[in-house]
Amino acid sequence: MTPVRALLAALACLALTACGGTDAAAFPEGSTMERIRERGVLTVGIKFDYPLLGFKEPASGRITGFDAEIARLVARDLTGSERNIRFVETMPSHREDFLRQGVVDIVVATYSITPARQEVVSFTDPYYVAAQDLLVRAAETAIDDVRDLDGRTVCTATGSTSAERLRGLVPGAELVIVDTYSECVPALVAGRIDAISTDDTILLGLLNRNPEGLKLVGKPFGPEPYGIGVPKDDAVFRDHLNGLIAGYLRDGRWDRAFRDTIGVTGATPGRARPTPAPAEPAR
């Protein structure tokens, strides 16, 4: 090798070392991060039927949406490529079990942080802050607020915080509990129910796929901070992910993920964008 080529090779090596996050020395020995790096793939629990968040495109089979993009960023940081990812469809009622049983490494699936769930699994800092809202028929004039649901039929999903909040706010509402919100849409269009209630971003995705004859009430209530779910007591993994999330919020990657997914509807981040945790001082 000529001296010039040797120098170029050395510079390339230095560049890879500076940019790469997959060097064995980058992660503590025996940590979840190291195991994922050695395995070469990140397994993620996600929704397959939530447009704009986690959605399996019928034509291509690709998982799209904001949650999917956040998961791909994590895969890139842990394995060196966003392609090193395996998505597992995860219903609301399956999230805790999938983490406890090791079916997935993380859950990125509109997973609201609650004290009850924190008894079973651990959460990162919020990467998105939603709020509950209502989806109704476009011609509906009698439902302008959550309190107007008294005596009406409302569709929501099993295992969700939405059902719990509705029971507390409007005990007179009749709740129809289904496995997934996509089941609610035909019932709303046909007039069998009066409203769908869940996080506003989920409703925005349903509206984006079914724009004719439906509308978002636009009176959000109850914050819903989404965290990445990790196995209980894996503090090292959780803290590492917290650092990644803070980095995405600071360096523009969070904003690009939002722009390319939820932002296509014309929505702006607003209160959905968390304030990143302060960067740790250099040591």
ChimeraX attribute file (.defattr): number of C-alpha atoms within 10 A of each C-alpha:
attribute: neighborCount
match mode: 1-to-1
recipient: residues
	/A:1	7
	/A:2	7
	/A:3	8
	/A:4	9
	/A:5	10
	/A:6	11
	/A:7	12
	/A:8	12
	/A:9	13
	/A:10	12
	/A:11	12
	/A:12	12
	/A:13	11
	/A:14	12
	/A:15	11
	/A:16	12
	/A:17	12
	/A:18	9
	/A:19	9
	/A:20	15
	/A:21	18
	/A:22	20
	/A:23	14
	/A:24	12
	/A:25	9
	/A:26	12
	/A:27	19
	/A:28	13
	/A:29	11
	/A:30	8
	/A:31	13
	/A:32	18
	/A:33	24
	/A:34	21
	/A:35	16
	/A:36	17
	/A:37	22
	/A:38	13
	/A:39	11
	/A:40	17
	/A:41	21
	/A:42	25
	/A:43	19
	/A:44	27
	/A:45	27
	/A:46	29
	/A:47	27
	/A:48	24
	/A:49	22
	/A:50	25
	/A:51	26
	/A:52	26
	/A:53	27
	/A:54	28
	/A:55	22
	/A:56	18
	/A:57	13
	/A:58	8
	/A:59	6
	/A:60	7
	/A:61	10
	/A:62	14
	/A:63	22
	/A:64	21
	/A:65	24
	/A:66	27
	/A:67	28
	/A:68	26
	/A:69	23
	/A:70	21
	/A:71	26
	/A:72	20
	/A:73	20
	/A:74	21
	/A:75	24
	/A:76	19
	/A:77	18
	/A:78	30
	/A:79	24
	/A:80	19
	/A:81	17
	/A:82	18
	/A:83	14
	/A:84	18
	/A:85	18
	/A:86	16
	/A:87	21
	/A:88	16
	/A:89	18
	/A:90	21
	/A:91	20
	/A:92	18
	/A:93	14
	/A:94	12
	/A:95	25
	/A:96	20
	/A:97	15
	/A:98	21
	/A:99	22
	/A:100	15
	/A:101	10
	/A:102	12
	/A:103	14
	/A:104	23
	/A:105	20
	/A:106	24
	/A:107	27
	/A:108	26
	/A:109	27
	/A:110	27
	/A:111	23
	/A:112	23
	/A:113	21
	/A:114	14
	/A:115	8
	/A:116	8
	/A:117	16
	/A:118	14
	/A:119	9
	/A:120	15
	/A:121	19
	/A:122	22
	/A:123	27
	/A:124	20
	/A:125	22
	/A:126	23
	/A:127	23
	/A:128	23
	/A:129	20
	/A:130	22
	/A:131	19
	/A:132	23
	/A:133	25
	/A:134	27
	/A:135	25
	/A:136	26
	/A:137	22
	/A:138	14
	/A:139	9
	/A:140	14
	/A:141	8
	/A:142	8
	/A:143	18
	/A:144	15
	/A:145	14
	/A:146	20
	/A:147	14
	/A:148	12
	/A:149	22
	/A:150	16
	/A:151	13
	/A:152	15
	/A:153	17
	/A:154	25
	/A:155	28
	/A:156	25
	/A:157	24
	/A:158	18
	/A:159	17
	/A:160	20
	/A:161	20
	/A:162	21
	/A:163	19
	/A:164	12
	/A:165	15
	/A:166	23
	/A:167	13
	/A:168	9
	/A:169	13
	/A:170	16
	/A:171	14
	/A:172	15
	/A:173	18
	/A:174	18
	/A:175	20
	/A:176	15
	/A:177	17
	/A:178	14
	/A:179	15
	/A:180	20
	/A:181	20
	/A:182	16
	/A:183	14
	/A:184	23
	/A:185	21
	/A:186	12
	/A:187	15
	/A:188	21
	/A:189	18
	/A:190	10
	/A:191	12
	/A:192	13
	/A:193	21
	/A:194	22
	/A:195	29
	/A:196	25
	/A:197	24
	/A:198	25
	/A:199	24
	/A:200	22
	/A:201	22
	/A:202	24
	/A:203	25
	/A:204	24
	/A:205	22
	/A:206	22
	/A:207	20
	/A:208	16
	/A:209	12
	/A:210	14
	/A:211	12
	/A:212	11
	/A:213	13
	/A:214	20
	/A:215	18
	/A:216	21
	/A:217	19
	/A:218	13
	/A:219	13
	/A:220	17
	/A:221	16
	/A:222	13
	/A:223	14
	/A:224	23
	/A:225	19
	/A:226	24
	/A:227	24
	/A:228	28
	/A:229	29
	/A:230	27
	/A:231	23
	/A:232	17
	/A:233	13
	/A:234	14
	/A:235	14
	/A:236	14
	/A:237	20
	/A:238	22
	/A:239	14
	/A:240	15
	/A:241	21
	/A:242	21
	/A:243	17
	/A:244	16
	/A:245	25
	/A:246	20
	/A:247	17
	/A:248	20
	/A:249	18
	/A:250	16
	/A:251	10
	/A:252	11
	/A:253	16
	/A:254	21
	/A:255	16
	/A:256	15
	/A:257	19
	/A:258	25
	/A:259	17
	/A:260	15
	/A:261	21
	/A:262	22
	/A:263	16
	/A:264	12
	/A:265	14
	/A:266	8
	/A:267	13
	/A:268	14
	/A:269	15
	/A:270	8
	/A:271	12
	/A:272	19
	/A:273	17
	/A:274	18
	/A:275	13
	/A:276	17
	/A:277	15
	/A:278	10
	/A:279	10
	/A:280	7
	/A:281	5
	/A:282	4
	/A:283	3
